[in-house]
Amino acid sequence: MNNLGGECTIMSTEPQPNNRQLVLFPLPLQGHINPMLQLANILHTKGFKITIIHTEFNSPNKSNYPQFTFISISDGLPKSKDESPNLLTGNHIINFMNKSCIDPFTGCLAKLLEEGHVACLISDSLWHFTQLVADTLKLRRIVLRTSSMSCIPVYAALANLGEKNDFKTSIEEQDPELAIMTKKDIEKIYKGGSEESKLELIFSMIKGTKAASGIILNTFKELEEPAFLAISHDFRIPTFPIGPFHKYFPASSSSLLEQDKRSISWLDVQPNSSVVYVSFGSMAQLGEAEFTNMAWGLANSKQRFLWVIRPGSVSGSESLELLPKGFIEAVGERGCIVKWAPQQEVLAHQAIGAFWTHNGWNSTLESICEGVMLDNRMDKEEIESTIKKVIVDEEGNEMRQRSKSLQEKVNLSLKEGGSAQQSLKNLVDYIIHF
């Protein structure tokens, strides 16, 4: 097995002299906990003492991180979905916890400050209430943004429109601040089923981020330079693109879901660059029609695939029950279906030729780091033709070469003197002088 030329900047796990304490507060969702714990590891190697405040909901596995101090706080969530089924979905849970966690978090942070010096708080950008808490306790807060850097200028423009109450105008006549978005994109956000909770979250997140002392980003400058320049100009706070976080250390897992290693054994006997890896992350949900289209698109392509079907990933059903009649027989040994896979290890495997993803940022970064191209189409016939194109046709080879080019940029940014390494040095120096 190889990693398609991917390099890893292995950092010494021995902390450097420093001794300042940092308090980190991850949002308790898979795509947010992982980057925060990876960041904690990076900063620990620079000598910082790490304290993790976390909610009872989706609490991290402490035994994997004996070098950190963990403190649990109440989050006010029901113990099961049956008690409040709508609350534990989508943006509702984040908006709810931004209210229910205020008192427990404030009390916990105040106690830590009484016990000793805390250099700063690092919290997820979606924990927007923590900015007011930090201000009240006279503590610096740095935001961790776990998604693409390019999202921030878009959300900032949306928040600006919200302040002007100018959404309808912008839908009818494109706003220049939203030049990279289509009218349809804006309508999706404005007219979505839970638009009020979405907009509340976006506005509060942007307001809290602008008031923070800095932004840490799980990306690197060369990948999103226009967005980096826009943020530096508009937010006027220090910006530290130090990612991809997962490349600083050998592959490890802080997954909240149990990983099925059968996927690796299956990949080991597949030809190089022959497998489409299909995974839509830990939160995305599909409708039954979309799921059926995916299944037949994969089957009819006649190509090999590894498909992660997470329990609950199809609305209102256990996903495997919905596999169309005749699908298993049509696929035979060409397909492998698991409930969850060790994604970094999968993407580094020589058998992987393409990654079909929901475009979650962690998945996108991991794919770029291993030089694997991405796709996210949903129409049955288009799925079939696209899979053939990327695995069999010459166009697929050209796409792989472009992916390899991005991979090389990642490797350069993480080397000594590279942009990510320099941003990390700047971040450490910045915190030390608080």
N, C-alpha and C positions, 0 to 999 in steps of 0.2 A: 504493500500500500504506500502511496506517496501523497503529497499534498499539492500536486500540480505546480510545484515551484514556489508555493507560498512560504514566506519566511515569518518567523516569530521573534519579536524582540524580547528575549528571555531576561527578565529582571531578577536580580538577586532578591531572595526572600528575606534576607537579613536586613532589618530596618537600619537606616542611616541615623546618626545622632540628630535629634530634633526635639522630641519630647512634648510637643504641643498636642493638645487634645482637639479632635474634630468630632462633631456630632452629625451623623448622617441619618436622613429620614426618607426611606424609599416608599414609593407608592406600592401598595400590595397587589400588583398585577405582574404576571410573568415577564412581560416585556419591559417592565420598569425595575423590578427587583434585581434581575441579572446585571444590568449595567451599573446599578448603584453598588452592588457588592464587588463587581470588577473594579470600579473606581476606588472603593475602599481598600482593596488589595494594592492597587497602584500607589495610593497615598501612604499606605502603611510601610511600603518599602522605602519611602522617603523620610521615615522616622516619625510620622504622626501616630499618636494613639487614637484608635478608632472606637467610638461608641455608636452603636446602631440602635436608634429608637424605632420600634416597629409595632404595627397593629396586631391584634389577636387574629384577625382575618388574614389568611395566607402568610402566616409567620414563617420566616426563613429557617432553614435547618442549622441551628447553632453549632452542632457538632462538626460541621464542615469548616468552621471559622473559629478555632480556639484562640486565635490572636486578637479577636474583637470582643468588646463588651456589648451584650445585648440587653435591651430593656423593653419590655412589652407594655403597651398602653391599651386601654379600652377603646373600642371603635364604635360602640353602640349598635352594631349590626345584629340582626336576628341570627340565631344559631343555625337556621336552615332556610332554604328557599320557600318552604311551605308557609312560613310565618309571614313572609312578605315577598312574593315571587317577582314583582316588578322592580323591587329595590336593588336586587343583586344583579342587575343587567345594565350594560352600556354606561352612559354618562351619569345615570342616576346615582350609582353607588359612589362615584367620585364626588359629586356635589353633596351627597348626604354626609360623607366622612369629612369633608371640609368644614362641616358645621359640628358634627358629633365629636370630632377629635380635638377641638379647640381647647377645652378645659383640661383633659388628660395630658395633652402634649405640652401645654403651657406649664402645668405643674411639674411635669417630668424635667423639662428643660431648665426651669427655675431652680430646681433641686440640684441639678448638675452644676449650675453656675455657682451655687452656694458652696458646693464641695470643692471647687477648684476652677482654674482658668480654662475657658473654652475659646479657642482661637476663632472659630466660626461655625455656623450651621450650614450644611449642604443638604438641600431638600429638593425633591422632584419639582419641576416647574408646575405640575398640576396640584401640588399642595400649596395653593396660593394663599391660604390663611396664615401660613407660617411666616410670611413677610411682616405682617402686623405684629405677630408674637415676637419676632426677632427685634423689630423696632422698639417695642415696649420694653424688652429686656436689655436694650442697648447692645445687641449682638449683631455682628455682620452675618448676612445670609448670602450664599452663592447658590445659584440655581443650577440643577442638572437637567438638561433637556435631552430626553432619550430618543427623540425622533430626528428626522432630517433637519439640517440647519435651514433649508429652503422653506420649511413650513413657517418659520418665525415671521419673516416679512409679510407673508400672506395673512397670517392670523392678526398681525399688527394692523394691516390695512383693513381687515374685517372689523376689528375693534374700533378703528377710527370711523368707519362707516356707521357702526352701531351708535357711537356717541352723537353722530350727526342725524341719526335715524334715517339713513339714506340708502337702505338696502334696496327698496323697490326701484329707485332711480338707477342704481348700479346694475340691477338685473336687466333693465331695459337698455341702458347705455353703459357700455363697459367703462369701469373706472380705471384710469391710468395706473393707479397703485396696484391694481389686480391684473396687470397685463398678462401674467403667466397663467391666469385662470380663465376658463371659458364661462359663458353665461350659465351653462348647464351646471358647472361646478358650484357656482354661487347659489343657484337654486336648490341644489342638493343640501347645502348647509342651512339655507334659510327656510326651506319648505320640508325638511326631513321630519320624520314622525316625532322626534323629540327635540325640535329646533330650539325650544326655550332652554332646555338643559345644556344643549351644545353651545349655544351662544353665551350663556351665563359662564360656562367653563372657559371658553375662549377669552372673553373679556377680562375675567378675573385673573387668568393665567398671564395675559399680557401686562396687565396693570402691576401684578406682583413681580414679574420679571424685570420690568423697567425700573422698579424701585430697589432691586437687589444690588449687591456689590459686585456681581460678575455672573457670567454664564459659562458653564462647562458643557462641552458638546461631544457626543460620541461620534465624531466624524473627523475628517482632516481637510485642511484648507484647500488643497488642490482639487478635491472632489466637488466643492461647492463654493468656489471663490466669489462669485457674484453675491451670493447670500451672505457670506462673511463680511464683505464690504458694506452691504446694506445694513446689517445689524450693527456693525461698528459705527456707522454714520448716524443711524436713527436712534439707537438705544443709548449710545454714549456711556457704556459701561464696559469694563474689560471682558473680552471674549476669548475663551480658551478651547479651541478645537484640538483635543488631544487623542482622539480615537484612531482606529478602532480599539476599544478597551480590551476585547478578548484576545488580541494579538500580542499583548504584553507578557502573557504567561502561556505555558502549555495548556492544551485543552482541558477544561474542567467543567463540572456541571453544578449549577445552583438551581436546577429545574424544579418546579413545583409538581411536575408530572413524572411518573415513573417511565424511564426510557427502556425501550425494547431493543436489546442488542442483536436480536435475530436479523435486523436489517443489515448490520455490518457483515455478518456471515453470508448473507445472500449476495451482497455487493461483491464480496471477495471472489465469487465465481462468475461474475459478469464481465464481458469485454470492456476495454477502456472506452470512456466517453460514450457509452451506449445507453445509459439509464437516465430517464427523466425523474427527478425527485419532486414530489408534489406535497406541499405542506402549507396550510393556511394559518399557521400560528396557533396561539393558545386561546384567543378570544373570538376570532372571526366566525360568523355563522353563515351557512348556506341555506337556500330554500331547496325543497325537494326537486324541483325542476332543474336547478343549477347542478345539484349533486348527480342527477341522472345524466345530464349532458356531459359532465366530467367523466363519468364512468364509461359511457359509450365512446366518447372522444378518445380516451386512453385505449380502450379495447380495439377500436377500429383502426388506430394508427399502426398497429402491429409492432410497436416498439416496446422495449423494456421500461418498466416504471417501478418506483418505490413510492407508495402512497400512504401518507399519514392521515388516518381518519380518527380524529380525536372524539371521544365520547361527548355528545352534546354539540358537535360541530354542525349538525343539520337540525334546523329548528323543529322542536317538538318530537324528536325521535332519537333512538340509538342508531347511529349512522349505518352500521353494518346491516341492519334489518332492511335498509332501503336499497341495497345493491340490486340492480335490475335483474330479473330472471334471465338466465343464460349468460350473465357477465362472467362468472367464475369459469365456466366451461370455455368461453371464448378466449379468455386470457391465458389459462393454463399456467405454465411455469414462467411466463414473461413478466408477471407482476408479483409484487410483494406488498402486502397491506399490514400496517402496524398501527397501534393506537398512539404511539409517540416515539420519536427517534432521537438519538444523540446528534443534533443537527450539525455542530461544528465538525464532528468526525465524519459524518455523511458527506458534507460538502467538500471535505479534503480528500475524499476517496477518488481514486483514479477512474472508477467506473462511471462516475457522474458526468453526464454531458450537458444537462440543463436543469434549471430549477424553476418550477412553476409555483409562484408565491402570491400571497395576498398583498405584497409590497409593504409589510411591516418593516420598520427601519432596521431592527436587529438582523432579520433575515436578509435584507438587502446588503447590509455591510458584510455579513459573513459570506455571502455569495461573491461579492466583489473581491474579498480577501483571498478567495480560493480560485478566482478567475473563472467562475461559473456564470453563464448568462442566465437572465431571468425572463419569464413570460407570465402573463396573468389573464389570458383570454378565456371566455366562458361559453361561446357558441359551439355546439357539438361538432359541426363540420369544420369550423375554423380551428377548434382544438386539434382535430385529427390532422389537418393539413399543416398546422404550425409545428406540431411535434415532429412530423416527417421532415419538415423544412430544417428544423434546428438540429436534428440528430443525423439525418441522411444526406441532405443537399449541401452543395457548396456554400450556399448562403449561411448555413449553420457554422461552417468553418470560419467564415469572415466574422460572424458574431462572436465566436469564441476568441478570435484574435483581439477584438475590441475589449472583451472581458479581461484578457490577459494584460492588455495595456493598462487598464485600471488597477489590476493587481500589482503591477510594477510600481505604480504611483503610491500605492499603500506602503509597499516595502521601503521605498525611498523616504517616505514621510516619517517612518518609525526608526530609521537609522540615525546614528549620532549626527547631529547637525540638521536633521530633517525637520519639517515644519511641526509635526506632532510632538517630537521630542523637545523642540524649542518651546512650544506652547506649554508643555508639562513643566519645564524648568521655570518658565514665567509664572505659572500658577503657584508652584511651591514657593518661589520668592515672594509673590504677592501675599500669600497667606501668612508666611513667617513674619511679615512686617505689620500685621494687624495689631 
